[in-house]
Amino acid sequence: MPIISKLRQIRIDLDPDKGFAVGFSVESIRSVEENSQKIADLGPHIESVAPDAPMVVAAIADLNAANAVALLTYQAEVQRLAGELAASQAEVAALKAAQAPAP
């Protein structure tokens, strides 16, 4: 009776300050099959995987388009927040200038 493992999810842990990948884990659903029929579920299995493991490299290559969209979304949000910060700083500077005594 072979144990069948089906990839369910790959998690990429990111450095909270810099955003680059620092760890990978793979969650698989496992079951026991006999004559191509599932006879028992073994539950999920989570395994840490090296960033350069072939499974991780292949999964990242397959998900490249989704990663690019997420990156663009992240970059757009960073740019939006930078714009809000610049506008707020300009407003604070204008308020300080208005409150400064005239020479």
N, C-alpha and C positions, 0 to 999 in steps of 0.2 A: 504494500500500500504506500504509494508515494505521497509525500507532503508537497502540496502545490502552494507556491508563494506568488501572489500577484501584487505588483507595486501599486500602492494607493496614493502616496503623497511623498514629496520630497520637500523638506524644510531647509531653508537657508537662513542661518542666524547671521545677522548683520551687526557690525560694530556700531553701537548706539551713537558714537560721536562722529565717525567718519563715513559710515554707511557701506563699507566694503564687507564682503563675505568673510566670516571667521569660523564657520562650522556648518556641517551638513548632517542631516539625519534623514533616514529613509523609513517610511512606515509601509509595511506590507500586510496584506490580509492572507492568512494561511489556513489551509484546509487539507484534510486527508481525502484522497480520492481512490476509488477502486473501479476499474473498468470505465473510466471517464465519468464516473458519478461521484458527486461529493457525498461523503458519509459522515464527516465531522468537521466543525469549525474549530480552529485552534486559537482564534482571536488575533488581534493585531500584534505585530512585532515591530519594535522601533530599534533601529541600529544606527550608530554613528558611523559616518563614512568619511574617509579622507577626501579633501577637496580635489585631488587629482585622480581619484578612482575612475575607471572607465565608465561606471554607471552614472556618476555625477557629471562627467564630461558629456556623455550622450544625452542625459536629461536636460542639461543646460542648453545644449545645441538644439534640441527639439523645442525648447521653450523660448528660444531667442526672440521671436516676434513679441511674445507677451512681455518679456523682460524689457524690450525696447519701449513698448507702450508704457509700462510702469515707470521707466526712467524718464520718459518725456513728461508724464504726468507729474512726477516728483520735481523735475526741473521747472515745469510751469508753476507749480505751487511755490517753490523757492523764489522764483522771479516775482510772483505776485506778492509774496510776503516782503521781499526786498523793496518792492515799489511802495507798499504800505508803510514800511519803516522809513523810507526816504521822505514820503509825504508827511509823516508824523514828525520827523526831525525838522523838516522845513517849517511846519506849523509851530513847533516849539521855538525855533529860532525867530520866527516872525513875532510871536507873542513876547519873547524876551526883548526884541528890538523895539516893540511898541511900548514896553514898560520902562525902557531905559530913559533916563533923563536927557533932555535935549542939551547939546553943548552950548 
